[in-house]
Amino acid sequence: MTVTRSGLPDLSPRRWRRLFYRRGALRNIRMLDTVGARVMALIVATTLPLAIIASLLAWHSYQQNVGNGALRTERDTQLAISEITTDLDQTHTLLDMLADGDISSGNALREFSLVQTVSQHHYCLLMLTDVSGRPSVVLPPASTQEAAICRSPELADPSLTSTPAKLPVVGVDVLKGDRGPLLKFVVPILSNNSVSGYIIAVRTLGWQRSHLPKGDSRLLLGTGDNAQHFLAMPDGSLYSLFPDRPVVATLPPKALARLKRDISSLNLHDVFTSRGITYAFQNAYGPVSLIVSTERTAEESHALNIFLIRVSLIVGLLVLELMAVALGARLFLVDPLEKLTQAVADWRRGAPFAPRISRSIPLEIRHLEKAFLRATRRLSQHEQDLEQSGRNQDMLIREIHHRVKNNLQVVASLLNLQASRIRSHEAREEFRLVRDRVRALATLHRYLYSKSGLSALDVQSFLEELCSILLSANGMNAQTRIRLQLDIEHVLISPDQAVPIALIVTEVVSNALRYAFPEDRAGHIVIALHKVIPAPPEQEGLVELKLGDDGIGINAGQASESRTRREGIGMQLIRGFARQINAEMTVSNENGTWYTLRFVPEQPSLTALAMARKAISHGEDSGL
């Protein structure tokens, strides 16, 4: 993973998002890992079961009252079904008695009037027909009967009271009236084991409350618990059980959908509750069903209110308890610990350790404060000792480098002095070459220990000074015929690589000054150091060092031959030093002599003081 100049990792946007999400999740986990959160979790774990038990008990009490409402609704349904069954049984018995008796055209009207009176005028039609179904005696509805009660499209058919197209069908048929379902009874009259006529009767399935006598049990239906009774046809239309008291029957969508599902599935009995209203569904007669709906009674509403009050009290007490515990934990646990943590953080930034904790806090936290006080004092002393030890080591290493530099300069001076006493030109030049190499090493030791905290070589400033020393040693400066051109980037190089690079530059520049420009020829010496962009993946941080001159050049073919061939010591040194830094070296004699070295700089190590400070900061980040 690469690192940018600001010290942050060089990541893609997706990896940055993942890193932020991961840190956000860790931050949330740390918030849940605090003392206050743990105390709250402990209180919730201990009180929540009791609150759940109390809520279940309140719910059970409420469900008992709701169950009573369902039982009451079902009881009303069974009473209404019982009355309907009893009334229809009486109708069957009465019509059978008329058919078995001596009924004729002469007494039929009297008999029909008696039946109408006994049934409290529930019949919309009583008719006597002959064997072909032709009406002979017809008793119309009573004058006290509302016309809408007996109105039906099937009763309006003229064929019912005139010569029918076909014989009547014996049995009971359900007709749809304007006020509710009507029942059509066809009873045969037998004489000498043959049918001599028919009695046709049409009546309402429900009852007219205005015609029921006082004290009739049917008058009590729906009066004690605000229940409503409806008759449902197969198409889902609803009618009042009492046709003289019509009401607009509306059911909520949920109840209406369940009613239609029960009718389509031939379900004969069902009880359910929707929006606080209990519905009971029961088959009444044939395709007609009875629906009874009851609202909550005062007792049931009171039970619901009691349930809500109990749940509210439980939740309120739980919230108040949690708030009180949170406040107490904040005052006596969280605040003292936060003060202690803040005091430690201030101490890490250099302030004295002073938590300022009240004496009302628990004894354990006071003991913890004393333990932190002793620990911080010891840590401060250890850190001061460690940092002082790092400074001492830095001073010692600086002194060593300084002594080595001075010794090397003394050696260079001795070589220079000895060279001045030698008369042989070749020997004197060899002495000067050795002198230049020693001076290069002496100059190097002044740059190996920087103030940046890294034991590394500042290549740019070092090469500038080294080349200046080499020019001066050869009696030249920036205004002479041979000029030096430097193009060097800021690259940090470890001490192990600094020595070979310094000697390589010394050899190349010295050879160029001595041999590249004979006969007062002018020219340039070039030293360039750049990072290779883009660098191969396996050679991250690759740099290229290019040295050379535009002089007369050397035989590049000879310079690139195998090392088994005898060659100058300068070229041998350059190749040997290139191998020490694992560099790829190429030599070219186009327009002079050029050396190109590609190598990967080693990471410089930290100074002793920097390592001590890093160890201290690492302990702060990981321990506190």
C-alpha atoms as one frame of an Amber mdcrd trajectory, in Angstrom:
protein
   0.000   0.000   0.000   1.465   3.337  -1.032   1.453   6.432   1.165   0.836
   9.981  -0.014   3.000  12.921   0.924   0.480  13.899   3.643   0.979  10.545
   5.364  -2.400   9.058   4.369  -2.715   5.762   2.519  -3.293   6.030  -1.230
  -6.637   4.186  -1.579  -9.381   4.074  -4.179 -12.732   5.832  -3.429 -14.436
   2.492  -2.792 -11.754   1.443  -0.290 -12.001   4.857   1.376 -15.789   4.350
   1.791 -15.263   0.890   3.224 -12.679   2.291   5.619 -15.040   5.060   6.773
 -17.973   2.623   7.195 -15.764   0.271   9.172 -14.567   3.088  11.395 -18.177
   4.277  11.864 -19.239   0.781  12.916 -16.303   0.611  15.336 -17.305   4.005
  16.726 -20.879   2.779  17.333 -19.579  -0.368  18.999 -17.385   1.757  21.268
 -20.387   3.888  22.233 -22.242   0.729  23.271 -19.176  -0.391  25.220 -19.251
   2.515  27.678 -20.054   2.252  31.398 -23.369   4.055  31.013 -24.466   1.781
  28.185 -23.571  -1.302  30.193 -25.439  -0.065  33.276 -28.494   0.690  31.135
 -28.296  -2.744  29.533 -28.083  -4.347  32.984 -31.134  -2.432  34.249 -33.116
  -3.279  31.120 -32.150  -6.941  31.414 -33.390  -7.063  35.034 -36.583  -4.989
  34.719 -37.750  -5.926  31.235 -38.897  -9.476  32.219 -41.051  -8.018  35.026
 -42.518  -5.452  32.645 -43.268  -8.184  30.103 -45.001 -10.333  32.758 -47.119
  -7.399  33.941 -48.051  -6.543  30.352 -49.034 -10.159  29.656 -51.245 -10.226
  32.739 -52.952  -6.987  31.660 -53.372  -8.387  28.147 -54.875 -11.596  29.525
 -57.395  -9.607  31.566 -58.320  -7.571  28.521 -58.667 -10.667  26.343 -61.067
 -12.165  28.868 -63.350  -9.153  28.461 -63.005  -9.334  24.678 -63.842 -13.041
  24.884 -66.950 -12.172  26.868 -68.012  -9.867  24.039 -67.594 -12.705  21.533
 -69.603 -15.072  23.733 -72.349 -12.461  24.106 -72.520 -11.912  20.332 -72.638
 -15.635  19.674 -75.347 -16.055  22.295 -77.484 -13.384  20.601 -76.937 -15.159
  17.288 -78.066 -18.503  18.681 -81.198 -16.908  20.237 -82.140 -15.294  16.923
 -81.546 -18.568  15.033 -83.653 -20.416  17.603 -86.545 -17.943  17.152 -86.316
 -18.200  13.360 -86.280 -21.993  13.487 -89.237 -22.087  15.872 -91.241 -19.638
  13.762 -90.567 -21.561  10.542 -91.513 -24.841  12.213 -94.819 -23.275  13.249
 -95.387 -22.056   9.698 -94.774 -25.547   8.287 -97.120 -27.048  10.869 -99.852
 -24.509  10.223 -99.764 -24.901   6.431 -99.719 -28.697   6.742-102.792 -28.503
   8.982-104.575 -26.380   6.388-103.665 -28.816   3.616-104.793 -31.831   5.636
-108.071 -30.136   6.668-111.230 -29.739   4.664-110.248 -26.491   2.914-112.193
 -25.326  -0.094-113.023 -22.216  -2.019-115.836 -21.532   0.410-113.869 -21.540
   3.655-110.372 -20.762   2.383-110.718 -17.019   2.917-111.785 -17.526   6.540
-108.982 -20.000   7.169-106.402 -17.698   5.602-107.570 -14.756   7.713-107.225
 -16.889  10.829-103.684 -17.901   9.837-102.751 -14.249   9.161-104.056 -13.247
  12.581-102.248 -16.028  14.405 -98.901 -15.211  12.692 -99.134 -11.482  13.573
 -99.634 -10.594   9.890 -96.320 -11.936   8.658 -97.735 -13.261   5.399 -97.529
 -11.232   2.233 -99.697 -13.689   0.278-101.994 -16.647   1.007-103.526 -18.323
  -2.050-105.537 -21.476  -2.848-105.179 -22.961  -6.347-106.753 -25.885  -8.157
-104.834 -28.897  -9.391-103.539 -27.007 -12.450-102.267 -24.149 -10.309-105.044
 -21.694 -11.233-105.771 -19.362  -8.269-109.216 -19.717  -6.733-108.865 -17.757
  -3.456-106.229 -15.043  -2.819-105.723 -13.272   0.510-103.744 -10.053  -0.052
-101.463  -8.531   2.608-103.097  -6.936   5.609-103.792  -3.227   5.494-101.376
  -2.743   8.389 -98.591  -4.305   6.332 -96.184  -1.874   4.664 -96.230  -2.354
   0.893 -92.434  -2.230   0.632 -92.064  -5.219   2.956 -93.772  -7.571   0.518
 -92.499  -5.980  -2.667 -90.429  -8.336  -4.799 -89.763  -8.636  -8.538 -90.852
 -12.279  -8.419 -94.171 -11.477  -6.672 -94.885  -8.815  -9.308 -94.992 -11.540
 -11.982 -98.662 -11.677 -13.292 -98.407 -15.420 -13.746 -98.411 -15.837  -9.961
-102.079 -14.792  -9.588-103.275 -15.846 -13.047-103.135 -19.040 -15.021 -99.548
 -20.215 -14.554 -97.437 -21.472 -17.405 -96.390 -24.479 -15.356 -97.478 -26.293
 -12.229 -96.241 -24.978  -8.869 -93.163 -26.699  -7.434 -93.821 -28.161  -4.003
 -91.369 -26.939  -1.366 -89.904 -23.716  -0.028 -88.216 -21.126  -2.209 -86.284
 -18.013  -1.097 -87.213 -14.751  -2.842 -85.332 -11.470  -2.689 -87.568  -8.638
  -1.514 -87.016  -4.939  -1.226 -86.834  -5.123   2.590 -85.298  -8.558   2.926
 -85.622 -12.211   1.951 -89.124 -13.696   1.485 -90.068 -17.371   1.798 -92.490
 -18.928  -0.691 -94.198 -22.109   0.564 -96.036 -24.451  -1.841 -98.040 -27.168
   0.012-100.115 -29.752  -1.956-103.708 -30.606  -0.945-104.244 -34.373  -1.090
-107.634 -35.965  -1.652-107.953 -39.755  -2.111-104.196 -40.037  -2.545-104.167
 -37.460  -5.321-103.411 -33.742  -5.509-106.559 -31.671  -5.700-104.926 -28.236
  -5.285-102.148 -26.219  -3.720-101.741 -23.733  -0.911 -99.203 -21.027  -1.733
 -97.948 -18.777   1.080 -95.366 -15.998   0.978 -94.038 -14.532   4.235 -91.063
 -12.593   5.550 -88.132 -14.457   7.075 -87.842 -11.823   9.817 -90.554 -10.216
  11.913 -92.280  -6.862  12.094 -91.639  -5.417  15.544 -94.827  -3.386  15.366
 -96.886  -6.600  15.030 -95.228  -8.566  17.820 -97.217  -8.691  21.088 -95.814
  -7.250  24.278 -93.632  -9.657  26.169 -92.560 -11.498  23.040 -88.961 -12.670
  23.444 -88.146 -11.531  19.909 -88.559  -7.931  20.990 -85.560  -8.358  23.275
 -83.142  -9.192  20.463 -80.445  -6.517  20.290 -81.877  -4.292  23.048 -79.606
  -5.371  25.918 -76.195  -4.993  24.256 -76.762  -2.671  21.259 -76.602  -5.624
  18.875 -77.724  -5.381  15.256 -79.188  -8.341  13.366 -78.911  -8.624   9.606
 -79.975 -11.154   7.020 -77.458 -11.711   4.246 -78.321 -12.940   0.764 -75.846
 -15.018  -1.282 -74.883 -11.926  -3.320 -73.709 -10.197  -0.137 -76.654  -7.776
   0.218 -77.679  -7.142   3.846 -81.171  -6.536   5.289 -82.511  -5.901   8.754
 -84.013  -8.859  10.635 -87.034  -6.604  11.263 -88.264  -5.386   7.836 -90.426
  -2.632   9.339 -87.264  -1.124  10.892 -84.959  -0.938   7.879 -81.390   0.238
   8.457 -78.543   0.847   6.061 -76.147  -2.033   6.713 -72.508  -1.123   6.103
 -69.629  -3.376   6.969 -65.944  -2.429   6.987 -63.967  -3.861   4.055 -62.243
  -6.454   6.244 -65.523  -7.763   7.692 -67.237  -7.700   4.267 -64.375  -9.660
   2.662 -64.542 -12.276   5.418 -68.319 -12.548   5.045 -68.022 -13.162   1.299
 -65.280 -15.728   1.922 -67.507 -17.567   4.425 -70.438 -17.579   1.971 -68.326
 -18.807  -0.935 -66.711 -21.535   1.201 -70.101 -22.616   2.628 -68.907 -21.863
   6.160 -72.007 -22.112   8.365 -70.571 -20.453  11.467 -67.915 -17.818  12.123
 -67.111 -15.257  14.865 -64.519 -12.476  14.435 -63.751  -8.929  15.593 -62.960
  -5.979  13.346 -62.338  -2.379  14.455 -63.736  -3.020  17.930 -66.966  -4.599
  16.640 -67.637  -8.313  17.035 -69.420 -10.135  14.218 -71.132 -13.522  14.394
 -72.061 -15.321  11.156 -74.625 -18.164  11.205 -76.699 -19.878   8.516 -80.380
 -18.943   9.048 -82.343 -20.775   6.373 -81.257 -22.147   3.022 -78.947 -19.619
   1.319 -79.878 -16.890   3.807 -77.422 -16.165   6.637 -77.790 -14.235   9.877
 -75.162 -11.685  10.929 -75.129 -10.210  14.427 -72.786  -7.306  15.224 -72.203
  -5.972  18.725 -70.148  -2.990  19.804 -68.055  -2.809  22.934 -70.019  -2.483
  26.099 -69.101  -0.011  28.796 -67.362  -2.801  30.703 -65.305  -3.809  27.669
 -64.325  -0.204  26.908 -63.396   0.196  30.546 -61.288  -2.972  30.340 -59.520
  -1.601  27.266 -58.846   1.695  29.017 -57.540  -0.173  32.064 -55.263  -2.230
  29.815 -53.899   0.880  28.110 -53.408   2.617  31.452 -51.560  -0.391  32.856
 -49.293  -0.636  29.821 -48.667   3.122  29.935 -47.818   2.926  33.624 -45.458
   0.016  33.040 -43.716   1.794  30.172 -43.655   5.080  32.067 -42.209   3.508
  35.202 -39.634   1.669  33.126 -38.636   4.885  31.351 -38.467   6.816  34.630
 -36.408   4.069  36.190 -34.002   4.035  33.251 -33.732   7.824  33.358 -33.035
   7.782  37.096 -30.464   5.024  36.705 -28.872   6.821  33.758 -28.688  10.059
  35.769 -27.227   8.265  38.780 -24.746   6.364  36.634 -23.807   9.638  34.956
 -23.196  11.416  38.246 -21.444   8.674  40.165 -19.783   6.538  37.466 -19.594
   8.063  34.013 -18.593  11.621  34.960 -15.768  10.542  37.312 -14.454   8.094
  34.722 -14.649  10.725  31.986 -12.761  13.186  34.186 -10.175  10.528  34.854
  -9.880   9.764  31.140  -9.650  13.453  30.255  -6.950  13.950  32.893  -4.950
  11.074  31.401  -5.413  12.506  27.896  -4.235  15.937  29.104  -1.273  14.260
  30.747  -0.377  12.577  27.452  -0.335  16.047  25.861   2.107  17.269  28.483
  -0.150  18.667  31.199   0.182  17.473  34.823  -2.109  14.641  35.887  -4.940
  16.297  37.892  -8.325  14.526  37.569 -10.158  16.696  40.185 -12.539  13.888
  41.214 -15.033  14.470  44.043 -14.855  12.403  47.201 -18.491  11.349  46.801
 -17.612   8.908  44.033 -17.223   5.160  44.745 -14.135   3.957  46.532 -12.994
   1.827  43.597 -12.753   4.860  41.306 -10.747   6.761  43.944  -8.372   3.810
  44.131  -8.179   3.838  40.354  -7.312   7.539  40.467  -4.449   6.876  42.870
  -3.199   4.002  40.724  -3.248   6.254  37.650  -1.429   8.955  39.557   1.390
   6.577  40.487   1.478   5.070  36.996   1.604   8.440  35.231   4.452   9.616
  37.413   6.431   6.484  36.663   5.611   6.634  32.966   6.622  10.277  32.789
   9.927   9.453  34.397  10.475   6.476  32.076   9.613   8.563  29.032  12.012
  11.286  30.082  14.724   8.683  30.603  13.988   7.095  27.239  14.021  10.412
  25.412  17.231  11.449  27.178  18.807   8.128  26.211  17.794   8.738  22.605
  19.356  12.209  22.696  22.546  10.789  24.143  22.707   8.163  21.422  22.087
  10.791  18.761  24.839  12.954  20.174  27.165   9.966  20.315  26.458   9.006
  16.709  26.860  12.612  15.580  30.165  12.764  17.417  31.297   9.520  15.786
  30.418  10.836  12.327  32.183  14.082  13.139  35.310  12.258  14.332  35.308
   9.988  11.283  34.936  13.039   9.016  37.837  14.782  10.732  39.991  11.669
  10.553  39.239  11.237   6.867  40.081  14.867   6.215  43.389  14.358   8.028
  44.053  11.311   5.860  43.199  13.331   2.747  45.555  16.100   3.852  48.357
  13.601   4.465  47.800  12.085   1.019  47.842  15.519  -0.547  51.043  16.403
   1.339  52.660  13.141   0.345  51.642  13.610  -3.287  53.356  17.016  -3.392
  56.675  15.371  -2.487  56.473  12.756  -5.274  58.163  13.671  -8.515  56.545
  10.958 -10.682  53.490  12.410 -12.398  51.642   9.078 -12.575  52.272   8.299
  -8.905  51.211  11.808  -7.921  47.922  11.371  -9.882  47.220   8.066  -8.130
  47.732   9.752  -4.757  45.316  12.517  -5.794  42.702   9.960  -6.871  42.891
   8.300  -3.476  42.733  11.741  -1.854  39.528  12.577  -3.780  37.951   9.309
  -2.698  38.801   9.935   0.941  37.467  13.495   0.719  34.241  12.149  -0.769
  33.821   9.840   2.222  34.625  12.674   4.621  32.021  14.891   2.996  29.534
  12.007   3.105  29.793  11.698   6.894  28.570  15.269   7.329  25.246  14.374
   5.672  24.557  10.885   7.008  22.862  12.075  10.186  20.136  14.628   9.482
  17.922  16.571  11.888  14.723  15.165  10.352  14.764  12.053  12.566  15.990
   9.781   9.789  19.485   8.344   9.426  19.641   9.086   5.713  21.548  10.991
   3.032  20.280  14.249   1.580  21.368  13.440  -1.992  20.720  16.827  -3.490
  22.793  18.958  -1.125  25.467  16.265  -0.748  26.113  15.898  -4.492  26.283
  19.670  -4.926  28.966  19.990  -2.249  30.841  16.894  -3.422  31.058  18.147
  -7.020  32.157  21.574  -5.804  34.991  19.956  -3.808  36.055  17.877  -6.813
  36.126  20.941  -9.084  38.141  22.890  -6.551  40.600  20.023  -6.059  41.266
  20.068  -9.791  41.742  23.824  -9.960  38.370  24.623 -11.546  35.218  26.519
 -10.647  31.809  27.318 -12.107  33.258  29.881 -14.557  35.899  27.580 -16.110
  35.759  25.839 -19.459  34.246  22.704 -17.880  30.858  23.399 -16.329  28.811
  21.211 -14.045  25.072  20.700 -14.548  23.030  19.162 -11.703  19.395  18.018
 -12.012  18.697  16.113  -8.815  15.351  15.348  -7.164  14.938  15.075  -3.420
  15.473  11.363  -2.693  16.365   9.819   0.674  19.044   7.114   0.552  20.190
   4.875   3.383  23.839   4.991   4.606  24.531   1.558   3.090  23.779   2.934
  -0.379  25.236   6.381   0.225  28.900   5.240   0.289  28.805   3.419  -3.119
  26.915   6.289  -4.755  29.404   8.858  -3.405  32.362   6.867  -4.757  30.655
   6.297  -8.136  30.090  10.046  -8.534  33.660  10.734  -7.450  35.090   8.305
 -10.009  32.933   9.566 -12.886  33.520  13.272 -12.200  37.278  12.802 -11.583
  37.709  10.796 -14.813  35.760  13.404 -16.758  37.850  16.265 -15.366  41.142
  14.468 -16.145  40.511  12.699 -19.441  37.279  13.886 -21.175  38.438  17.359
 -22.156  42.083  17.318 -23.327  43.890  20.277 -24.883  41.780  22.875 -23.026
  38.604  21.631 -24.592  35.333  23.056 -23.120  32.323  20.962 -22.159  29.784
  19.932 -19.547  29.554  17.313 -16.839  25.956  16.272 -16.107  24.583  14.530
 -13.005  20.823  13.793 -12.995  18.779  11.835 -10.456  15.057  11.246 -11.051
  12.288   8.912  -9.926  11.135   6.551 -12.670   7.450   7.222 -13.402   5.695
   4.940 -13.875   7.809   2.403 -12.033   7.398  -1.350 -12.577   5.114  -2.994
  -9.956   7.953  -5.158  -8.621  10.308  -2.120  -8.348   8.255   0.461  -6.501
  10.214   3.698  -5.904  12.730   2.989  -8.703  15.165   5.888  -9.397  17.573
   6.574 -12.266  21.036   8.114 -11.770  22.583   9.400 -15.005  26.194  10.658
 -15.020  28.390  11.652 -17.938  30.081  14.265 -20.020  30.114  15.492 -23.603
  33.885  15.026 -23.946  35.888  12.807 -26.251  34.408   9.619 -24.737  35.834
   6.148 -24.278  35.513   2.926 -26.192  32.083   1.832 -24.988  32.524  -1.612
 -26.449  35.657  -2.128 -24.409  33.998  -0.701 -21.314  31.084  -3.162 -21.620
  33.220  -6.293 -22.123  33.470  -9.099 -19.615  35.249  -8.433 -16.357  37.808
 -11.094 -17.228  39.487  -8.513 -19.449  41.942  -6.196 -17.725  40.597  -2.702
 -17.430  41.139   0.471 -15.357  40.586   0.512 -11.618  38.053   3.344 -11.987
  35.745   1.238 -14.161  36.189  -1.737 -11.801  35.216   0.420  -8.846  32.151
   1.807 -10.625  30.938  -1.692 -11.501  31.643  -3.015  -8.020  29.783  -0.151
  -6.337  26.851  -0.588  -8.765  26.564  -4.220  -7.696  26.555  -3.180  -4.029
  23.381  -1.106  -4.527  21.791  -3.720  -6.840  21.749  -1.263  -9.721  21.338
  -2.000 -13.410  24.198  -0.114 -15.151  24.576   0.719 -18.804  27.517   2.598
 -20.426  27.257   4.648 -23.611  29.886   6.660 -25.581  27.501   8.605 -27.783
  28.495  12.294 -27.589  30.803  11.573 -24.671  30.704   9.005 -21.908  27.451
   8.308 -20.056  26.639   6.012 -17.165  23.024   5.116 -16.377  22.218   3.328
 -13.101  18.754   2.194 -12.084  18.208   1.075  -8.491  15.585   1.014  -5.723
  16.550   3.176  -2.697  16.434   1.405   0.632  14.166   2.844   3.323  16.228
   4.980   5.718  16.184   4.011   9.375  15.049   6.200  12.281  17.452   7.918
  14.591  17.629   6.832  18.227  15.651   9.861  19.412  13.000   9.357  16.728
  12.692   5.687  17.681  12.236   6.649  21.342   9.550   9.201  20.510   7.793
   6.715  18.247   7.779   4.122  21.029   6.292   6.681  23.423   3.574   7.778
  20.970   2.754   4.152  20.159   2.270   3.467  23.847  -0.060   6.454  24.083
  -2.193   5.324  21.145  -2.455   1.685  22.202  -2.524   1.984  25.974  -4.468
   5.154  26.760
